Amino acid sequence: MLADWFREHSTPLTTLDPQQPLDDLEGLREIIGDARVVAIGEGAHFVEEFSRARQRVLRFLAERCGFTVFAMEFGFSEAFPLDRWLQGEGDDGDLTSVSRAAAE
């Protein structure tokens, strides 16, 4: 039964708080293996719980797996103001005007 397989091969998250310890994410290390690129998808945009879980996973990838580059998908309309910000125009507070996701 599929539900049994999931129970045997899953590890529950202890928290969604991005500041908490990352030990519950150690199971990802086996899945990641020696990958140089990891893609993180989401089922819906702007769902707070997905954003918090993604922050924890990104922190795990950086702190425990040595990943050093982070890239995000944005819509075309956000590209121009985001590019200006990346070129040094404005400060971090300006990111909220580009996209809520960029500010997280």
Backbone bond lengths (Angstrom), bond angles and torsions (degrees), N, CA, C in turn:
res aa  C-N    CA-C-N  psi(-1)  N-CA   C-N-CA  omega(-1)  CA-C   N-CA-C  phi
1 M - - - 1.439 - - 1.533 109.47 -
2 L 1.300 117.55 138.58 1.455 122.57 -176.70 1.523 111.82 -61.19
3 A 1.309 117.93 -40.45 1.466 121.00 -179.69 1.529 110.71 -60.79
4 D 1.322 117.38 -38.17 1.467 120.98 177.79 1.521 110.86 -64.41
5 W 1.325 116.88 -42.00 1.455 121.10 179.44 1.532 109.84 -60.53
6 F 1.333 115.91 -45.00 1.470 119.68 178.90 1.522 111.39 -61.24
7 R 1.321 117.66 -42.46 1.470 120.59 179.04 1.522 111.30 -61.41
8 E 1.313 117.25 -38.59 1.463 121.96 -178.30 1.523 112.74 -75.31
9 H 1.315 117.73 -25.94 1.458 121.41 -172.98 1.529 113.49 -115.56
10 S 1.300 117.05 22.65 1.466 119.03 -179.68 1.524 110.12 -125.99
11 T 1.318 113.43 157.87 1.459 121.43 175.31 1.515 106.92 -130.39
12 P 1.314 117.73 121.46 1.467 118.72 -179.56 1.525 111.74 -67.92
13 L 1.310 115.57 144.07 1.459 120.45 173.60 1.520 108.23 -74.66
14 T 1.310 116.44 140.18 1.456 119.37 178.73 1.521 112.00 -84.71
15 T 1.335 116.75 -22.36 1.469 121.11 -178.72 1.524 109.10 -163.07
16 L 1.314 115.99 160.68 1.458 121.57 170.68 1.523 110.94 -102.81
17 D 1.314 117.14 -3.97 1.467 121.87 -178.07 1.529 109.73 -67.39
18 P 1.340 117.61 115.28 1.467 121.00 -177.01 1.527 114.07 -62.57
19 Q 1.331 118.18 -17.44 1.463 121.11 -178.17 1.529 113.19 -88.39
20 Q 1.319 117.45 -10.31 1.463 121.42 -176.41 1.534 111.50 -80.17
21 P 1.345 117.56 164.58 1.467 120.80 179.23 1.523 112.52 -54.97
22 L 1.323 115.66 153.14 1.462 122.41 -173.26 1.525 113.87 -103.19
23 D 1.313 118.20 9.15 1.460 120.94 -174.21 1.526 113.54 -56.99
24 D 1.339 117.42 -33.50 1.459 119.95 -179.23 1.533 112.64 -69.04
25 L 1.325 117.88 -10.34 1.464 121.75 179.52 1.530 112.79 -96.86
26 E 1.312 118.00 -0.50 1.467 121.15 -177.08 1.530 112.77 -56.52
27 G 1.311 118.20 -27.65 1.467 120.73 177.44 1.524 112.89 -59.93
28 L 1.325 116.96 -23.32 1.465 120.53 178.02 1.527 111.98 -65.75
29 R 1.319 117.06 -27.76 1.463 121.08 -177.12 1.532 110.89 -58.00
30 E 1.327 116.98 -41.20 1.467 120.97 178.98 1.529 111.00 -66.96
31 I 1.320 116.30 -39.48 1.472 120.27 179.15 1.526 110.38 -66.91
32 I 1.330 117.07 -42.06 1.462 122.33 -178.31 1.520 111.28 -68.70
33 G 1.326 116.79 -38.42 1.460 120.64 180.00 1.517 110.73 56.20
34 D 1.334 116.01 -130.13 1.461 120.33 179.98 1.532 112.18 -102.80
35 A 1.329 115.94 24.61 1.472 120.60 179.43 1.523 110.56 -59.65
36 R 1.325 115.04 144.82 1.464 120.38 176.11 1.521 111.27 -101.93
37 V 1.333 116.77 -14.28 1.458 122.35 179.11 1.525 107.79 -132.66
38 V 1.311 116.67 133.92 1.463 122.63 176.67 1.522 107.24 -127.91
39 A 1.324 117.06 127.72 1.464 121.80 177.12 1.523 108.36 -104.70
40 I 1.309 115.51 133.63 1.462 121.29 179.70 1.518 107.52 -117.92
41 G 1.302 116.48 115.36 1.460 121.00 179.53 1.517 110.65 -99.24
42 E 1.312 114.81 177.99 1.463 120.06 176.77 1.519 108.28 -150.24
43 G 1.311 115.63 151.86 1.456 120.60 -177.70 1.515 113.81 -80.75
44 A 1.315 116.89 -20.69 1.460 121.29 -178.35 1.519 108.52 -157.30
45 H 1.317 115.94 141.38 1.461 120.24 178.29 1.525 110.51 -80.08
46 F 1.323 114.87 148.36 1.456 123.64 172.96 1.533 113.73 65.81
47 V 1.334 117.08 26.58 1.458 121.16 172.39 1.524 106.31 -94.05
48 E 1.316 116.96 117.34 1.457 122.42 -172.14 1.524 112.68 -54.03
49 E 1.323 117.65 -42.65 1.462 120.48 -178.13 1.526 111.74 -64.26
50 F 1.322 118.20 -38.71 1.468 120.78 176.60 1.527 110.41 -64.88
51 S 1.329 116.15 -41.18 1.463 120.36 -179.80 1.520 111.02 -63.41
52 R 1.306 117.04 -42.73 1.465 120.82 -179.69 1.526 111.20 -67.37
53 A 1.337 116.86 -42.07 1.470 120.14 177.95 1.526 109.67 -63.53
54 R 1.327 117.05 -42.04 1.467 120.97 179.42 1.529 110.57 -62.57
55 Q 1.329 117.73 -39.96 1.465 120.78 177.68 1.522 110.86 -60.22
56 R 1.324 116.47 -41.39 1.474 119.56 178.74 1.525 110.61 -65.28
57 V 1.327 116.68 -43.83 1.471 120.16 -179.66 1.522 110.18 -63.72
58 L 1.317 118.02 -42.83 1.461 120.81 178.79 1.525 110.96 -62.83
59 R 1.316 116.11 -41.49 1.470 119.86 176.82 1.523 110.51 -62.06
60 F 1.338 117.30 -42.16 1.465 121.53 177.63 1.530 110.20 -60.38
61 L 1.326 116.74 -46.04 1.467 120.57 -179.31 1.528 111.42 -60.60
62 A 1.322 116.76 -40.60 1.470 120.35 -179.11 1.520 111.77 -74.56
63 E 1.316 117.13 -49.73 1.461 120.53 -172.97 1.521 114.10 -77.72
64 R 1.312 117.05 -34.40 1.459 118.91 -172.30 1.523 114.33 -110.71
65 C 1.321 117.16 -17.51 1.471 119.54 -177.28 1.527 112.68 -117.54
66 G 1.322 117.47 -4.39 1.454 120.94 174.43 1.517 116.67 80.80
67 F 1.323 118.50 14.13 1.463 119.47 177.35 1.525 109.14 -70.64
68 T 1.332 116.60 142.30 1.459 120.40 -174.06 1.524 114.41 -125.36
69 V 1.321 118.45 -4.63 1.464 121.10 -178.74 1.521 108.56 -125.10
70 F 1.319 114.96 138.86 1.453 122.14 179.32 1.520 107.91 -128.56
71 A 1.317 117.56 126.70 1.463 121.42 178.31 1.522 108.49 -128.09
72 M 1.332 116.19 143.64 1.460 121.29 179.53 1.515 110.40 -124.37
73 E 1.301 115.05 149.98 1.461 121.88 173.83 1.532 108.21 -86.41
74 F 1.318 116.15 132.99 1.453 121.68 176.18 1.515 108.85 -132.18
75 G 1.296 115.64 157.79 1.448 120.64 175.09 1.523 110.91 -72.67
76 F 1.311 116.31 162.14 1.459 122.39 -178.57 1.527 111.49 -57.75
77 S 1.328 116.63 -40.14 1.469 119.29 -176.55 1.524 112.61 -65.38
78 E 1.338 117.93 -25.98 1.460 120.36 178.08 1.527 112.64 -83.91
79 A 1.327 117.27 -15.06 1.468 120.97 -171.46 1.533 112.78 -61.87
80 F 1.306 118.25 -44.63 1.459 120.16 -174.62 1.528 113.06 -68.54
81 P 1.338 119.23 -49.56 1.477 117.51 177.05 1.530 112.21 -66.17
82 L 1.324 117.46 -33.87 1.462 119.57 177.77 1.525 110.60 -66.06
83 D 1.317 117.05 -40.18 1.466 120.28 177.97 1.528 110.47 -62.58
84 R 1.327 116.80 -41.71 1.473 119.33 177.84 1.528 109.95 -60.44
85 W 1.346 116.85 -42.29 1.465 119.94 178.85 1.530 110.45 -63.96
86 L 1.328 117.39 -42.37 1.466 121.08 178.83 1.525 112.26 -63.06
87 Q 1.324 116.66 -27.30 1.463 121.58 178.72 1.524 112.13 -82.67
88 G 1.340 116.77 2.78 1.453 120.14 175.10 1.510 115.64 100.78
89 E 1.314 117.56 5.13 1.469 120.17 178.36 1.525 108.73 -88.16
90 G 1.305 118.28 119.53 1.459 121.33 178.67 1.515 112.00 95.08
91 D 1.338 114.66 -177.23 1.468 120.06 179.53 1.528 109.26 -127.00
92 D 1.332 116.21 -177.67 1.459 120.35 -176.94 1.521 113.06 -59.20
93 G 1.309 117.46 -31.29 1.456 120.68 177.87 1.511 112.81 -61.80
94 D 1.323 116.31 -26.69 1.460 120.50 179.55 1.527 112.47 -69.29
95 L 1.325 118.16 -18.54 1.462 120.54 -178.49 1.522 112.50 -62.27
96 T 1.317 117.89 -30.32 1.459 119.40 -179.56 1.521 111.69 -64.48
97 S 1.313 117.35 -26.17 1.463 119.21 177.83 1.517 111.59 -78.55
98 V 1.329 117.24 -19.00 1.473 121.21 178.56 1.506 109.90 -82.73
99 S 1.330 115.98 -52.07 1.455 120.22 -177.08 1.516 109.53 -166.61
100 R 1.300 116.33 140.25 1.460 120.09 177.13 1.521 109.89 -61.35
101 A 1.345 117.93 -38.97 1.458 121.68 -178.34 1.531 111.19 -63.12
102 A 1.323 117.73 -35.26 1.460 120.98 -179.15 1.521 111.22 -67.46
103 A 1.301 116.88 -29.44 1.455 121.20 -176.99 1.520 113.10 -78.89
104 E 1.312 117.59 -12.77 1.477 120.59 -176.13 1.484 113.08 -82.86
